[in-house]
């Protein structure tokens, strides 16, 4: 859904279908994206684990926004503790 909103506005989107794939894509690139929109619930490594790993790799230079249908306080806290810059509810 998010891709359907961003692409018509001219944004480039690279989709990963799992946490491991997301990390592999990030490690293979010669450049960082402007932002990472990271689903909390992904196959393999979930979004919180991916966010923690991204923070180890790119401590200050990569904005990470967690995206989830579950915006309960526990998920918000977990996302921010993992290193997310913000948290948005899925449209």
Secondary structure, 3 states (H helix, E strand, C coil): CHHHHHHHHCCCCCCCCEHHHHHHHHHHCCCCCCCEEEECCCECCCHHHHHHHHHHHCCCCCCEEEEECCCCHHHHHHHHHHCCCEEEECC
